[in-house]
Amino acid sequence: MTGPVLVHTNSPRVAEIKRDTKETQIRVRVNLDGSGAAKLSTGIGFFDHMLDQIARHGLIDLEIEAVGDLHIDGHHTVEDVGITLGQAVAKAVGDKSGIRRYGHAYVPLDEALSRVVVDFSGRPGLVMDVDFKSGMIGGFDTQLAFEFFQGFVNHALVTLHIDNLRGHNAHHQCETIFKAFARALRAALEHDTRMAGVIPSTKGSL
């Protein structure tokens, strides 16, 4: 039987990723040990508002610059931001030694309540149960929330469960989801003082 694998690292958990396609040009920079500062420009106001929730409530310093084919719709921009953010988080977290790995959060906003659970498992998986009460929130198509999180999990290599437990205002529903996602990320990415330098898996790797 093998014991925990000890990995010692003092590297800052910072990463920058650029994605350049015929549909989008995106730059994402993250600092997982930040203060919640955000500099965001995607061309979709409500989406910027949701990304700001990730930074603020996840205590992640986040810079996102995205130029996409918004003359078509927001799909490529939102999905590709999710992909690029996932890549940046995966790069910044490294081998995941010393993190708590799991995180969950419940967040209310007036009548709405959402629960998000995340596992930095190394295996991408998304379960999302949300019945948005409106198809659009400002210029944001609510179907794109799924596309954002799918892009994120595929490239951050996390398992993510998202449930909107109640709500009848789509803005409130979506905001509770993003805030709970941020809080769950924060919990999962926190350093566990009892597991310093240890990869949180019996397999010895994630």
Buried (B, 14 or more C-beta within 10 A) or exposed (E): EEEBBEBEEEEEBBBBBEBEEEBBBBBBBBBBBBEBEBEBEBEBEBBBBBBBBBBBBBBBBBBBBBBBBBEEBBBBBBBBBBBBBBBBBBBBBBEBBBBBBBBBBBBBBEEBBBBBBBBBBBEBEBEBEBEBBEEEBEEBBBEBBBBBBBBBBBBBBBBBBBBBBBBEBBBBBBBBBBBBBBBBBBBBBBEEEEBEEBBBBEEEEB
